[in-house]
């Protein structure tokens, strides 16, 4: 038991596993987690795709349109005139970023609906999740080609358990993340003590109950401990490193994320999984690429969130 809880009569009581499962069952399914607009996805994967066709489909979604234009004007802020034309925006961003944007928009909107009116720094939270998704892809790509969007989605949903906590356990969520805690106290320990489960297990339980692919369930469950992730260890390690990089660079949420030192980052178990043969050269090249990605990250996040 954490010392602060011993004398606090307002602390909510932890729940047992069955009580937790019942509340998770009451959380709505998120259609964006299982499908992305099929017409746009097929165009993005088609060798005969045309910018005008992609732009026409994007126009059907006002939220996606606004986010795309905001992103292109943030990333390419040095242009003499702002981009207001969708075809031009698609041309500048390229298919890879468009594909990621198509995923981010509906998932975040669904997540925000799920979190409801729970008071919290949600904008910082989304920035952290998207940044982790971007860096997960960078880490993953440093060791093997990215064949689909699994790596990006794994980074994007790694903290879904915190959203589920806000939705299904609002009293516990408020006390865990906005209670009278020392800023450097262990967040996972607080979750386990106050609620009875941590966000990694909670997120994995939610994704499993909604029939998401096992690789996403396992990377969510083990994104702090990738050495336990079995066949998904490499992707879980990529998410761990990306998550730590985001926290180290202060892309974090007060009350949720701990301070990550240079030593914490260097000693992450994920590095040994990603580079098992002590290849310092490969690791240094990957870290150099990540540093360059971090320099552009604020502009990208400003455009997305």
N, C-alpha and C positions, 0 to 999 in steps of 0.2 A: 504494500500500500504506500502511495506517495505521501510524504509528511503533510503536504498542504491539505490533503483530503481528510485527515484525521479529525480536524476541528472545524470543518466546513459543513454545516447542516444543509446548505443549498446544493451540494454536489449530487447530481443524479446518480441513481444506483446502476451498477453494471448489469447487463442483460446476459442471460444464458444463450447457448447456441440456437436453441429452438426459437426463442423469442426474436433473435436476430433474423433467422430465416423467414419467419412469418412476415416481418416488416419488409424484408427485401422482396418477398413475393408480391407485396402491395405496390412496389415501384413499377411505373409503366415501362413498357418496352420502348426502345428508341429506334425508330425505323432507319435513321441515318447510320446506325452502326452496322446494318446488314445490307444496305444498298445505297448506291449513288445514282444520280440520274443516268439511266441506261443509254439514252440517246447521246448525251455528251460523252459518256465513258467510251462508247463504241467509236465515236469520232476521234477521240484522243488517241485511240489505239489503232486507227485505220491509216494505212500508208497513203490513202488518197484524200486525206482530210484537207479541208480548206478553212482558212482563217475566217472567212465570211460565214461559213456554216456554224463554226464554233461560237462566233459572236452572236448569231441569231438565237442559238439555244440559251446562251447566257442571258440574253435580254428578257427571257421569260421569268427570270428570278431577280426581282429588284434588289434584294439583299446581296446576292452574289455580284450583281452589276456594280453596286456601290462599293463593295469591298475590293473588287478588282481594280476599279479606277483609283481608289484611295491607295492601294498597294503600288500600282505602277507610278503614281506621282510621288510616293515616298521614296521608292528605290531609285527612281531616275529623277531625283529632285533638281539635278543640275541642268535640265533641259530649258531652253529659252521660253517655252510656253507649256502650260499644263496639258496633259493628255485627256481629252474629253470624248474621244472616239473609241468604241469598243474594239474595232478591228485593229486599230493602232495599238491599243493596250495588249491585245492578244499577241501581236507581233513582238512587242518589246519584252513581255514576260516569258514567252516560250511555253511549250506544252507541259514541261515538268512542273513549273510553278502554277500553271492553270489547273493541272490535275490535283495538286495539293490544295489549292484554293477551293476546288469543288468539294473536297472532303471536309475541309475545316468549317466551311460556312454552315452546312446543316447540322454537323455534330455539335458545334458550339451552341447553336440556337436550341437544339434539343436538350443539351446539358443545362442551359440556363433556365429553360422551362422546368426541368426536373428539380433544380435547386430552389426554384420559386423565389419568394421574397426574403429568404434567409439573409440577414445583413452580413456582408463579408466583402473583402477586396477582390471581387470576382474578376475585374479587368486584369489585375496583376496575376491572378491565377491562370487565366487564359493565356496571357503572354508567356508564362512559364511553361505551360503545356505545349504551346505551338513551338516555342524555342527548343524544347526538349525533342519534339518531333523532327525539327529541321536538323538538329545536331545528331540525333540517332541515325538519320540517313547518312550524314557525313561520316560518322564513326563506322557504320556498317559498310559503306562504300569503300572504306580504306582497306578492307580485307577481302571483299568479294563484290561482284556487280549486283546492283539492286534490280531484281527482275520484276517486282511488282510493288505495291504500296504497303506491304505488311510492316516493313521497318518503320515507315512514317507513322502509320496508325498506332503501332505499339508505343511509340514515344508520345503520341497525342493522348492516348487513353490511360497512360501509366498511373495517373492519380484519380481515376474515375471513382475510387472508393471514397474519396473526400466529398465528391458530389452526392454519392449515395448516402453518405452520413448526414449531409445537410438536408436531404430530402426525407429520409426515413427516421432519422434520429436527431431532430433539430435541437432539442435541449442538450443532449450530449455534445453535439457539434459546437454549439455556442460555448459551452463550458470548457471543452478541450482546447479550442482555438482562440478564445477570447477571455479566458479566465485569468486569475491572478498568478500567472506563471513567470518564472525567470525566462528571459528570451533565449537562453542557451539550454533550457531543459529539453530532455529527449521527447520529441513529439510522439513517436511510436509507443514509448512507454506510457505516456498519458492516455493515448487511445486505448491501449490494452487494459489499463487500470480503470478508466472511467466508463468506457463502453463495454469492454469485454472482448474486443477484436480490433486489430489495427486496419488501417486503410488499404494496405496491400491485399490482405485476405478478404476484406469486405468487397473490394473491387473485383477480385478474381471470382468470388462467389456470385456476384451479380452477372458478370460476363458469362460464366458457365451456365447459370440458370436461363440465360437468354440465347444459349446455343452458339456463342461466338467460337471461332476456331481455337483449338487448344493452345496454339502458339501464343495467341493474345492473352489467354487466361494465364498461362505460365509466366509470360514476361511481366504481366501486371502483378502476379503473386510474388515473384522473385526479383523485382527490379532493384531492391536493396541488397539482395543476397543471390546474385546470379550463379554462384558456385553450386547452388541447390537446384538449378533449373533443368537439369538433365539435357535432353535433346534441344531445348530452347536456350541453352546457356549463352551461346554467342550473341543472340539477339537481346537477351536480358542484360548481358554485360554492356552492350551498346547503349541500352536505355539507362543503365546505372551511370555510365561515364557521362552521358549527355545531361542527365539530371544533376549530377554533381557539378558539371561545368556551369550550368545555369545558376545554381546556388552560389558557386564561387564568384561568378561575375555579377552577383547581386540581382539577378533576374528571379527573385523569389518573393514569397508572400509572408508578411509578418505574422507570427503566431503559428505558421505551418512549417516553414523551412528553417533548418538550422544553418548556422554559419559554417561554411566549408573552407578550410584552410588549404594552402598549397600542398601541405603534407597529406591531408585527407585525400585530396585529388590524386596525388602521386601513388598513394598506397591502396587505391581502390582495387578490389579483387577482380574487377572487370578487365583491367589491363592484362592480367596474367592469362585470362581466358581468351582475350582477343589476340594476344601475342605470346603464345605458350612456349616458344623456343628462345625466349630472351633476346629477341631481335630488336636491339636498341635503335638501329637505324630505321626499321619500319615503324616503330613506335614514335620516333622523333618526327618522321615525315607526316604521320597521321596527326600528331599534336600540332605541327606547323600549319597544316591545312585547317584544323579546327580553330586555331587562333585567327586565321584570316576570315573564317566564317563568322566568328564572334564579332569581328569589327563591323560587318554588314548587318548583323542581326538586329540592332536597334531600329534601323530604317525599315527593315522588313516587318518587324512587329508593330511599328507605328502604322504601317499601311494595313495590317490585318485587323488590329484591335484598337 
